[in-house]
Amino acid sequence: MTILDVKNLSISFYTRNGTVKAVKNVSFNLSKGETLAIVG
């Protein structure tokens, strides 16, 4: 049973040197008892 469904997640942040695209178009789903970490 899916308890979290994420589609096309994108995360950007801004620095002095420009924009950093940390995550681009990531999709996933989690079921009860599962854990997900995005480390970069």
N, C-alpha and C positions, 0 to 999 in steps of 0.2 A: 504494500500500500504506500503510495507516494504521499509524503507530507510537505515536500517543498519541490517546486518545479520552476527552474529559472531558464529563460531563453534569451540568448543574445546579450549577455552581460558584458558591458564595456566600462572600463574605469580609466580615466586619464587624470593627470595632475600637472600642475604648472610649476616650472622652475625658472631660475634666471636664464638658463640656456634654452628654454622652450618647453613645449608640451611633451610629456612622457606618456605613452599609451601602455599602461601596466597590464591591462587585460583587454582583449578584443574579441567580441562575439563568442563568448563561452556559454555553453548550455549544459545543464545538468539537472538531475533530480535526485532527491534523497528519500529513502524509506525510513521508517521508524527504526531507531537504533544505529543508524549510519552517521558518520561524521565526515566532513569535508573541510580541508584547509587549503587556502590559496596562499602560497609563500613565494616570494620573488626577490 
